Amino acid sequence: MIPRPVGPISRRVITTDAGGECLARQMGLMSSENDRRTYYSILSTVGKLCDRYFPHDREMPVGRDAKRPLYDEALRRQPILNMYEDAWPISTMLNIHRQARRAGCRGIIVPFPEAPTIRARARNDASAASVQHTTHAPVAHSDAANAKAAAGAGKSSRVMETFLRTLPQDLGDLLPVFIQYGVDDDNALRGMLRMPAWQSWLYSWVKEGWLTELQFRMICNGLAQIALG
C-alpha cells in the first residue's frame, strides 16, 4: 500500500518532467515507459469519469461518500489505484480536470507521450548550445537546486496567477495548464520568452485543446509586454 505523501500532493498532473516534482513521480510511475503509459491511462480514465459523474458546470459534492460511484468505477477500471491508500491520487486529478474544463480546456484526458515541457526544452537547448559553443561554461544542475525550486513552487505559481489575472480577461483558471507545462514561475516564463519561436510552441496548446484562439492572443500580448520590459 502506497501512503499519501507527507507533504502537498503535486498539482503537476499532465507533465512527467524529470526536472521537477510531479504527481506521476509521487505515485511511483516514472521508472519506465510502461509506468508512464499506465499513468496516462489512469489520467484519461479519471478524466472521462469526472465528465460523466461531475461535469465542470455543476457543483461537485463534498465528501468521499458522495463520490463513491466514481471512485468505485475508477478502481474497477484501473486496479492499480487499489495500491494507493484511500486512492489518494484521484482527488487531485479530479480537481485539476475540473479547473481545466472550466477554463475551456480538455483537462487530463491526454494521449501518451505528452508534449515536452518548458524545462525539457530548456535542457535540450542547453545541450545544443554546449555542442555549438564549447567555450561556454557548463550549466550546473543538482538535486539541491531542484529541491530549492520545488520549495518555492507555491510562491512562484502566484506570480503566474497574477499575470494571468491581470490580462484583459481574467485567465486565472488557466494556471493549472501553465503549471502542467512547467511554466510555473517568473524564471520559467522568461525562459520561455527566450526560446526561438516561443509563440509557435504556445500555439501548440491551442491545437491540443488547452487554449482558445482568443486566450492565446491575450496571453501573447501580455507576454510581449514582459519581453519588452
N, C-alpha and C positions, 0 to 999 in steps of 0.2 A: 504494500500500500504506500503510495507516494503522498506525503503530507503536504498541506498547504504551505507555501513559502512563509518564512518568519517575517520577512519584510513585505512591502507592497507588491502586488501582482502587476507585472509589466503590462502596459497598455499598447505595446508594440505587438500587435496581433498578426498583421499581414507579413511584415518582413522577418526574415531569419538572418539578418546581417550579423556576421561574426564580430563586428566592431562594437557591439553594444548588447545590453540585456534585452531579451525579448521573451514572449510567452512560450515559444517553442523550446527555448533553452531551459526555462523553468520547468517545463513538462518533461524534459529529458529526451526530446525528439529532434536532436541536432547531430547525432553521431554518424548518420549515414543518409544517403539519398532516399532509401526506403523509409527511414524515420520521417524525413521531411515530407515525403509523399503521403504518409499516414497522417501527418499533422494537417496538411492542406485538405485532405479528405474529411477530417473532423470539422475543420472550419466550414466547409461547404455544407455538411450535414446540419450543423448547428444553425448556420445562417438560414437555410431553407426552412428548418423547423420554426425558427423565430418568425419568419414571414407568415407562416401558416397559423401559429398559435397566438403570436403577439405582434401584429402589424404595427409599424412605426407610428401610424397616425392614431393609435389608440393607447390608452394608458396601460402600462404593464403592471399586473398585480404584484403586490408586495408579499414577500414570504415564499419560502421554498415549497410549501404545500400547494400554494396556488399555481406553481409552475410544474407541479409533479408530472402531468401528462407529457410535457416537453422533455423533461429530464428522463423519464422512463423510456420514451422512444429514442432519445439520443443514445442512451446506454444500450438499448437493444440493437440499434444500427451500428454503433461504434463500441463494441465490447471493451476495447482498450481503456475507455473512460472509467471503467469499473476499478482500474488500478489507482485512481486518484481519490483521496479521501474526500467524501461528500461531493465527488465530481466537481471540484473547485474551479477548473478552467472554464466551465460552461458559463458562469455568471459574467465573467469579464468579456467573453465572446459575445454574449447577448447584448451587453451594454454598448460595446464598440459597434456592433452591427446596426443597432437601432439608431445610434448617433449618426452613422454614415448614411443610413437610409433617409433620415430626416434632412440631411444636407443634400439629398438628391443623388447620392452615390449608390453603388451596388453592394456596399457592405463587405462582409468577409467571404462572400461566395466568389472565390478567385481560383484560377487554374494554377497548376504547377508546371514549370517553375515560375516564381513571381518576378516582376520587373526588378532590375538592380536598384539598390538604394543609393542615396547620395554618398554615403560613406564607402560603399563598394566601388562606385565610380571614382571617388577621390583616390582610393588606393590604386586603382588601375592607372589613373592619370599620373600619380606619383611614380609608379613603376616605369611608365613610359618615359617620364622626364629623367629618371635616373639613368636610363639607357642612352638617351639623346644628349644629355648634359652631364658627362661623367665628372666634371669639376665641381658640381653642386654637392654640398654636404648632404648626407643621407638624413631622412626624416626619422626621428626616433618614435617607435611605437612600443608601449609597455602596458602590462596589465594594470599597473598603478594609474596610468593616465586614463585608461578605460573606466576604472573604478571611480576616479575623481569625476569623470564626465557623468557617470550614472548617478552619483550622489547629488549632482546639481540638476538632474533632469526635471524635477518638479518646478524649480525656479525658472529654468530655461524655457520650458514649454509655455510659461506665462508671457514671455517675450513674444513668442509666435502668436499666442492667442490675442495679445494686444494689437499686433499688426493686422490680424485678420478682422478684428472687430472695428478697427478704425477705417476700413475701406468704405466706399460709398454705400455698399450694402453690407450689413453685419454678416461676416462669413465665419464667425467663431465656431460654428458647428463643424467646420472642415478641419479643425485642429487634429482630430484623430488620423485624418488622411496624411497630413504632413508628418506627424509622428511616425506613422507606419513606414513612410519612405525615408525616415532618418533625418528629415529637415525639422529638427526639434529645438534649435536654439539659434542665437544670433550668428555664431561662428559657422554653423552648417548652412544657414541661409546665405551668408555672404560667400561661402564656399561654392554654393550652387551658382551664384551670380558670376563667379569667375570661370565657370565651366563654359567651354565652347558650345554655342547653340543651346543654352540652357532653356530658352523658350520652346525649342522643339521637344526637349525632354519633358518639360511641364505640360506641353500639349498632348503628350502621350497619355497623360492622366485623363484627358478628355476622351480620347479614343478608347480607353479602358473603362470608361464609365464613372470615374471618380469626380470629375468636374463637368459643369456645363460650359458652353461656349462663353456665356456672359460672365460666369465666375472666373474663367481663365483670363478674360480681358481685364477684369478689375484687378485681379492678382498681379498680372503682368505690369499694369500701370503703376500699382503700388510698389512693386519691386524695382521698376525703372527709377522711381524717385529715390529709393535707397541706394541704387547703384550710382546715381548722380551725386548723392550726399557725401 
